[in-house]
C-alpha cells in the first residue's frame, strides 16, 4: 500500500499527535511507501515559515528524508484540473476554492501513484476514484 500525506495529517505528525505519528511509524516499519505531497509540504511549510517556527521547519525537512517525493508531471496537473472542474460541474458547495485546488492536486497525485490519501478531512475530497484513509 502507498500513502500520500494530506496537509492536516502532516501537521499532526509535526505536532507529534499520537494517532498520526504512530500510524506513520507503523506504515514505515511495515515497508509501506509514504509520499510527501508537494502541495501538503508547501501548505505546512509556508505556515511554519510565517510563524518563524525554526524547529518545526527543521523537523519537516528531516521528515522529508524518510518519505518518498514525487514531483508533479503535466498529466497530474491535467488530472487535477479535471477533478476540480468535475467537482464544480457536479454542483458541490465549495466555500473555499483554494482548499479545493490543493485537494485536487493531492488527489490527482495520489491517483498517479496508485496511492491512498491519508487525511483527517475526507469530506474535502469529493473526487471519484480516489482512495482515502481517515486518520481521525
N, C-alpha and C positions, 0 to 999 in steps of 0.2 A: 504494500500500500504506500502511496505517496501522498504527502500533505503539502498544501500551500497555506502559509500563515496569513490570516487577516490582521489588520492593524490592532483590533481590540484584543486579540489573543497575544499578539506581540507585546502590547502594553502590559498585559497581565504577567507575561513572562519576565519582563523587565522589572516589574514590581515584586517579583518572586511570589506571586499569589499561588498558593499551594496547588490548586487543581491544574492550572495551566502549566506551571513549572514542572510538576510531577508527570503530567501527560507527555510533555515534550521529552523529558528524560527517559520515560518508558519507550517512546517511539524511537529515539536514537539508540537506546540499548537493544531494542528488538531489530535494529537494522532497517527501519523504515526510512525512506527518503523524505527529508523535510526541506522544503524550499522556502527561502526568504523571498516573499513577494517584493519586487522593487517598489511597487506602489505603497505597500504597508511600511516598508523601510523609510520611504520618503515622508509619509504621513507622520510616523512616530519621530523620526529624526528632526523634522522641522519644529515640532513641539519642544523637543528636548533642547535644541539649539536656542530657541526663543527663551526658554526658562534658564538657559545657561547651566544646564544640568550635566556638568562635565563627566561625573562618574557614570551616569546612565548612558551617555553617549559612548563612552569607552566600553561599557558592558555590551551595548548594542553592536558595536564594531567587532568585539571579540566573539559575540554570538554568531555573527555572520561567518566567521571562520569555521564553525561546526555545522553550518547548514549549506545546502546547495543554493546556487544562484544561477538564474537563467534569465537573461535579458529578453525583452520582447522583440519578436520579429514582426515584419509587416502583417503576416496572417493573423497574429494575435491582436494587433491594433484593429484590423478589419473585423475580426470576430467580436471584439469589444464594441465597436460601433454598431454592429448588427444587433447585439444583445441590448444595447441602450435603446436603439430605435424600436426594436420589437416590444420592449417593455413600455415605452411611451405610447406606441401604437395600440397596445392592448388596453390602454387607459388606466394603468396603475397610478395611484395617487403618490406622487413623488414630491415631497415638500423641499427636499434638499438635493438639487441636481448635482452638486459637487460630490455628494456621497454616492450617487448613482454612477457617476463617471468612474470613481475609484473602484467601486464594487464590480462594475462591468469589466474593467481591466483585470482585476483579480480573478473573476470568474473565467474570462477568456484565457488567462494564463493557466489556470487550473485545467481547463479543457485541453489546452495544447500539450500539457504534460500528462494527461490522463490521471489527474490527481484529484484529491478531495480537498475542499476548502475547510480549514479549521477556523471556526468563528464562534462568537457569542451572539452575533446578530444575524441569525438565519433569516429573519424577516426582511433584512435588507437585500438579500439575494433572491430576486424574483425571476431567475433565469432557468429555463427548461434545460435539462440535460447536464446540470452541474451537480455533483455530489457534495454534500456538506456533512461535517461532523460538528455537532453542537458542543462547545467547550464550556457551557454554563455549569 
